[in-house]
């Protein structure tokens, strides 16, 4: 055995599976605003409650609609967003079983999930939380586990995020039928490729709106037919018009956990 390799911290391998880590610690007694926008991702969420004395770990599946709410009683949260297509090997369940659901990790992993919650509660820093989650994921990923359907779904994700808009075109480029692609995508990502493409457009629009108020230009650059298409999609996925959403976001003064797809370093 390569001793040096065996001693490498598992966090070094984390970027293969995790694309973003966020940590938030609101002031004592203050609520945490949560904005969870559809992005086709499955997320692990660790919450320390009641001043950090108790905690839990949840698996949040890909969402078809946004969740916007305030939560009290949180001492801190750490979220690790998995790259699309890794739910089956890392969690042991099809991503489609998690869609629009928030499930205790213990219900997915059994005792290992419960034990991880205790470990994370004892962690003294975000880096420590990430290391402990990385070790738990490394145990799940310690054997050959990539499936053909998982690889296919991840390749399709890349094409859709690079700008391909038609599912049939993606299927053609990958050498499969559209039906086969939808089945693999739904199992491994949790939503269909057409629904995923809608989340890609939404996320592009949200990022562009951070620096521009030209909604006609944003709609065109994000991949919508026109501004009306953007507004209709935003209403359906978020429950607000773009203007109302950003006006609300500008008024909020509480600590925010904004979960929209914007990759950050995991360390």
N, C-alpha and C positions, 0 to 999 in steps of 0.2 A: 504493500500500500504506500502511496505517496504521502509521507507524513505531513509535508507542508500543505498539500491540498486538503488533507483531513482536518487541519487546524484552521483553514480559512473560515471566517465567519459566514454563516449562510446568508447574511444580508447582502453579500456580494452578488449572489444569484437572484436577489429579489427583483431587480429590474426586468427579468425575463417574464415575471408574472404580474407585477404591480407597477402601475404607471404614475401613481400619485399618492402622497401621504399628506394629510392635513391634521393639525392639532389646534384645538381652541380651548381656552380656559376662561370662562366668563367670571367677572368679579362676584364674590359671594352674594347670594340673594338676587342676582340679576338674571333675567331670562336670556336665552340664546335663540336668536332668530335663525330659522332653518329654511333654506331655499334649495330644494332638491329637484333639479331639472332633468327631464328625460335625456339619457345619453347612451343607453344600451350597455351599461356597465353593471357588474355585480360588486358590491362593496362590503368589506368587513368594518364594523363599527364597534369600537370599545367605548363604553361610557362609565365614568366614575361618578357615583351618586352620593347624596347626603354628606357632602363635605369630604368625599373620597373614602368613606368607610366601607361602602359596598359598590359593586360594579357588575357589569354584564357585557357580553359580546354578542352581537347580532350579525346575521347575514341579510343584507338588503339586496334583493334582486333587481334586475333592470326594470325601470318604471316606464309605463305608457303615458302617464300623466304626471305633472309636477306636484310636489308637496311643498306648500309654503305655510309655515306655522311658527309659533314660539314655544319653547320648552323651558320649564323651570326645574330647579333641583339638580342641575348638572354641575359637577365640580370641574370636569374636563372631558373632552372627547378626542379620540384619535381615529381617523378614518383611513383605510387603505383600499384604494380603488383597484380592482383587478383588471387587467387587460381583457378585452372580450375574447371569449373562447376557452377560458381556463377553469370554468366552474366545475366541469365534470371531473378532471383529474385531481384538482385541489380540494374540492368540497365533497366529491363523491355522489353528486346528484346532477341531473340534467338542469341546465340553466332555466329551461321552460317551467320547471317546478317551482322556481323562485320568483317568477315574473310578478311584479306588483305586490310582493310579499316581503315582510320583515320577520325573520325566523331566528329564534335563539340558536347560537352555534351548537349548543348542547344537543338540540334536536337533530342536528345534522351529523355531528361527530361523536355524539354520546359523551362518555366520561372525559375524553380528550378535550372536548369543547368546554366543559365545566372547569377542568383543571387550568386551561389556558386563561380563563377569566380570572382565576385567583392569581395566576402569575402576573397578569397585566396590572392588576390592582396593586401588586407589590412593586411594580416598576417605578423608578424614580425620575425618569425622563422620557421624552418622546423617543429618543434614540434607543432607550432600553425597551420600550414597548415594541418598536419596530424589530429589534433583534429577536425578541421573544416570539413575535408572530412569524418572523422569517424562519426560526428554528422549527416551529410547528408546521409551517408549509413545507419545509425541507423534508420532514418526516413523511408527509403525504406524497411528495414528489420524488421519493428516493428510488423508485423503480421505473422502468420504461412505461410510460403511460400515455404518450401522445397517440391519438387515434387519427385515422384518415379523415373522418368527418370534422374533427377539431381543427386539423390543419387547413382543410378546405374553408371552413368558416372564417378562420383568421386571415387567410388570403383574400377572401371576399371583403372582410372588414377593411383591409388596407386599400382595396380598389375603391370602395365606396367613400372612404375618407379622403382619398386622393382626387375625387371629383367625378367618378363614374356615377351616373344617376339611374340608369335602367338596369333592373335586375336581370333581364334577358341578356344584356350585353356583358354583365359580370359573369353570368353562367357560361356564355360562349367563350369568353377569354379563359375561363378555368376548365373548359372542356367537359362540362356536365350539363344536364338539363336544368331548367329553372325550378322544376319540382324537386329534384334532388338537392339543389342548392338551398331551397327554402327549408327542407327537412333538416339538413345538416346545420343550417344557421339557427333555426329555432331551438334545436337541441343544445347547441353549444353557446349561443349568445343569449337566448331567452326570448327574443322577438324575431319576427321575420325580417328579411333583408330590406323590403320596402319600408317597413316601420323604422328600421335602423337608419335608412337614408333620410327619413324625416327628422330624426334626432340630430343627424349630422348638419342638416341645413339650419335647424334651430340653434345649435351650438355656434355655428359660424355667425349667425345673425347677432347673437348675444355678445360674442367677442367683438364684432365690428361696431356694435352700438356703444361700446365703451369709449370710442373715440370719434363717433360720428352721429349726427342726428338726421342724416339724409336717408330716409327710409326707402326711397325709390332706388337709390344706389346700393344700399345694403341688401335689399331684396334681390337685385340683379346679381350682385357679387356672391351672395350666399347660395344661389341656385334656385330661387323661386321664379315662377313665371312673371310675377309682377308684385307690386306692393300689396294688392288685395289678397293675393295668395299667401304672402307672409303673415298678414294680419289674421287671416282665417286659420292658418296653421297654428299661430301663436295662441289664439283663443282656445283652440281645441286641446293643445298640449299643455299649456300653462294655466288656462282659465282666465287670462287677462289679455288686453291688447298690449302690444309692445310699449306704447306710451305709458299706460297705467302701471305696467310692471316696473319700468325704470323710474317712474315718478315715486312709486312706493319704495323702491330700493334706495333712492336718494334721501328719503325722509327718515329711514331707520337709523337709530343711533346706538342700538344695542349691539353687542358682539354678534357676528354673523358667521354661520357655517354655510357657505354657498357651494353647493355640490353641482357644478356644471363642468363639463369636460375641458380642462385646461391643464395639460400635463406639467408636473413639477418634479424636480429631483426627489428621490425617495429618501435622501439623507439631508 
